[in-house]
Amino acid sequence: MSHFRPVELHHASRLINHGPTVLVTAAHGGRRNIMAAAWSMPVEFTPPRIAVVIDKSTYTRELITGAGAFGICVPGAALMDLTYAVGSESGRDMDKFAHYGIDAAAGPVLGMPILEQGCAAWLECRWIRETHTESAYDTFFGEVVSAAADARIFDNGHWNFTDQNVALHTLHHLGAGKFVVAGNQVQATFPVSK
């Protein structure tokens, strides 16, 4: 049974605004790939748009430009080793989905590969071509056209990190295969009492 529920698009930016490592997926011409990316962020609320850095040499980038679309999946802590592995190998030489036994579904709008098992959320994005930023900074932009999140950790437009959903806590890459796992959620009070 899937715990994933659609996320209203005006809340889609919240799925990555805390800076998690993401898995970027793409499919085109009967080929598919998945890679890890540590640099992604929301850039617009309405319509929801995101940016993600994808190096010129990656196979994923080639598939994105062919398909005009990509997926963003937010892996949970349980997928740390897989996240590091798919970010360390090229998909030009192998189908990483088959090699690692990754169960992916087709996104509901653009058909991009999306992952739910072990992930906290996913976004399906239509590529927004920005030649200068792609060439100079390897930065790709996408308009989010569909999104969903595991209601055990993201519900009603908000994250909720608890002891009961630790396997879904998001990953934050520090380099060299080291990650920090989100958690220790605290609640601010407002107004501040004097």
C-alpha positions as CSV (number, residue, x, y, z in Angstrom):
1,M,0.0,0.0,0.0
2,S,1.4,3.4,-1.0
3,H,1.4,6.1,1.6
4,F,2.0,8.7,-1.1
5,R,-0.6,11.4,-1.6
6,P,-0.7,14.2,-4.2
7,V,0.8,17.5,-3.1
8,E,-0.9,20.7,-4.1
9,L,1.4,22.5,-6.5
10,H,1.5,25.6,-4.5
11,H,3.2,23.5,-1.7
12,A,5.6,21.7,-4.1
13,S,8.5,24.1,-3.4
14,R,8.4,22.9,0.3
15,L,9.5,19.4,-0.8
16,I,13.0,20.6,-1.5
17,N,13.3,24.0,0.2
18,H,15.3,22.5,3.1
19,G,18.1,21.4,0.8
20,P,17.9,17.6,0.6
21,T,20.0,15.5,-1.7
22,V,17.7,14.5,-4.6
23,L,17.6,11.8,-7.2
24,V,17.2,13.1,-10.7
25,T,15.5,10.8,-13.2
26,A,15.0,10.9,-16.9
27,A,13.8,8.7,-19.7
28,H,14.0,9.1,-23.5
29,G,14.1,6.9,-26.5
30,G,13.7,3.7,-24.5
31,R,16.6,4.5,-22.1
32,R,16.4,5.8,-18.6
33,N,18.8,7.0,-15.9
34,I,18.9,8.1,-12.3
35,M,21.6,10.2,-10.6
36,A,22.0,12.0,-7.3
37,A,22.3,15.8,-7.0
38,A,23.1,17.7,-3.9
39,W,22.3,21.1,-5.3
40,S,18.6,21.8,-6.0
41,M,16.2,24.5,-4.8
42,P,12.8,26.1,-5.5
43,V,13.0,29.3,-7.5
44,E,9.3,30.2,-7.9
45,F,6.0,29.5,-6.2
46,T,3.4,30.0,-9.0
47,P,3.8,28.3,-11.2
48,P,6.1,26.1,-9.1
49,R,9.6,26.0,-10.5
50,I,12.9,24.5,-9.3
51,A,16.6,24.5,-10.2
52,V,19.0,21.6,-10.1
53,V,22.7,21.4,-11.0
54,I,23.4,18.7,-13.6
55,D,26.9,18.5,-14.9
56,K,27.4,18.6,-18.7
57,S,29.0,15.2,-18.8
58,T,26.1,13.3,-17.3
59,Y,23.9,10.9,-19.2
60,T,20.9,12.1,-17.3
61,R,21.4,15.6,-18.8
62,E,21.4,14.1,-22.3
63,L,18.1,12.3,-21.6
64,I,16.5,15.4,-20.1
65,T,17.3,17.5,-23.2
66,G,15.9,14.7,-25.4
67,A,12.7,14.2,-23.3
68,G,12.1,17.8,-22.3
69,A,11.4,16.6,-18.8
70,F,12.8,15.1,-15.6
71,G,11.8,13.7,-12.2
72,I,13.1,14.7,-8.8
73,C,12.8,12.1,-6.0
74,V,13.6,12.9,-2.4
75,P,15.3,9.8,-0.9
76,G,14.9,9.0,2.8
77,A,17.7,7.8,5.1
78,A,17.0,4.2,4.2
79,L,18.3,4.9,0.7
80,M,21.6,6.5,1.7
81,D,23.8,3.7,0.1
82,L,21.7,3.6,-3.1
83,T,21.8,7.4,-3.4
84,Y,25.5,7.4,-3.1
85,A,25.9,4.5,-5.6
86,V,23.7,6.0,-8.3
87,G,25.5,9.3,-7.9
88,S,28.9,7.6,-8.3
89,E,28.4,5.6,-11.5
90,S,27.4,6.5,-15.1
91,G,24.2,5.3,-16.6
92,R,25.8,5.3,-20.1
93,D,27.2,1.8,-19.4
94,M,24.3,0.2,-17.5
95,D,20.7,0.6,-16.6
96,K,21.0,1.6,-13.0
97,F,17.4,0.8,-12.3
98,A,17.9,-2.8,-13.4
99,H,21.4,-3.1,-11.8
100,Y,20.2,-1.9,-8.4
101,G,16.7,-3.4,-8.5
102,I,15.1,0.1,-8.4
103,D,11.3,-0.1,-8.7
104,A,10.2,3.0,-10.6
105,A,6.7,4.0,-11.9
106,A,5.9,6.4,-14.7
107,G,5.0,9.9,-13.5
108,P,1.3,10.7,-14.1
109,V,1.8,13.7,-16.3
110,L,5.1,13.4,-18.2
111,G,5.9,9.7,-17.7
112,M,9.3,10.4,-16.0
113,P,10.5,7.6,-13.7
114,I,9.5,8.3,-10.1
115,L,10.3,6.4,-6.9
116,E,8.2,5.9,-3.9
117,Q,9.8,3.0,-2.1
118,G,12.2,4.6,0.4
119,C,11.5,8.1,-0.8
120,A,9.8,10.9,1.1
121,A,8.5,12.7,-2.1
122,W,8.8,13.2,-5.8
123,L,8.2,16.0,-8.3
124,E,7.7,15.6,-12.1
125,C,9.1,18.6,-14.0
126,R,8.9,20.0,-17.5
127,W,12.3,21.3,-18.6
128,I,12.5,25.1,-19.0
129,R,15.3,25.7,-21.4
130,E,17.8,28.4,-20.2
131,T,20.8,28.1,-22.5
132,H,23.1,30.5,-20.6
133,T,22.6,29.0,-17.1
134,E,22.9,25.5,-18.5
135,S,26.1,26.2,-20.3
136,A,27.8,28.5,-17.7
137,Y,26.6,27.0,-14.5
138,D,25.2,23.5,-15.3
139,T,21.9,24.7,-13.8
140,F,18.6,23.3,-15.2
141,F,15.2,24.7,-14.5
142,G,11.9,22.8,-14.4
143,E,8.3,23.6,-13.9
144,V,6.7,21.2,-11.5
145,V,3.6,19.7,-13.1
146,S,2.9,17.0,-10.5
147,A,4.1,16.1,-7.1
148,A,3.4,13.7,-4.3
149,A,4.8,12.9,-0.8
150,D,4.6,10.2,1.7
151,A,1.9,11.4,4.2
152,R,3.8,9.8,7.0
153,I,6.4,12.6,6.8
154,F,4.9,15.3,4.6
155,D,1.2,16.2,5.1
156,N,-1.0,19.2,4.6
157,G,1.9,21.1,3.0
158,H,4.4,20.6,5.8
159,W,7.2,18.2,6.8
160,N,6.9,16.3,10.1
161,F,10.1,14.5,11.2
162,T,9.4,12.1,14.0
163,D,10.9,9.0,15.6
164,Q,8.2,7.0,13.8
165,N,9.4,8.0,10.3
166,V,13.2,8.0,10.6
167,A,13.7,5.9,7.5
168,L,12.1,8.7,5.5
169,H,14.2,11.5,7.0
170,T,15.9,13.4,4.1
171,L,19.5,13.1,3.3
172,H,22.0,16.1,3.0
173,H,25.3,15.3,1.3
174,L,28.5,16.6,2.8
175,G,30.9,15.1,0.2
176,A,32.9,12.0,0.0
177,G,29.9,9.7,0.7
178,K,29.1,11.4,4.0
179,F,25.6,12.5,4.7
180,V,23.6,14.3,7.5
181,V,20.1,13.0,8.1
182,A,17.4,15.6,8.8
183,G,15.7,15.3,12.1
184,N,15.5,16.8,15.5
185,Q,12.5,18.9,14.5
186,V,11.6,21.8,16.9
187,Q,8.7,24.2,16.8
188,A,9.2,27.9,17.1
189,T,6.7,30.1,18.9
190,F,5.3,33.4,17.7
191,P,5.0,36.1,18.8
192,V,8.1,36.0,20.9
193,S,7.4,36.7,24.5
194,K,9.6,39.3,26.3
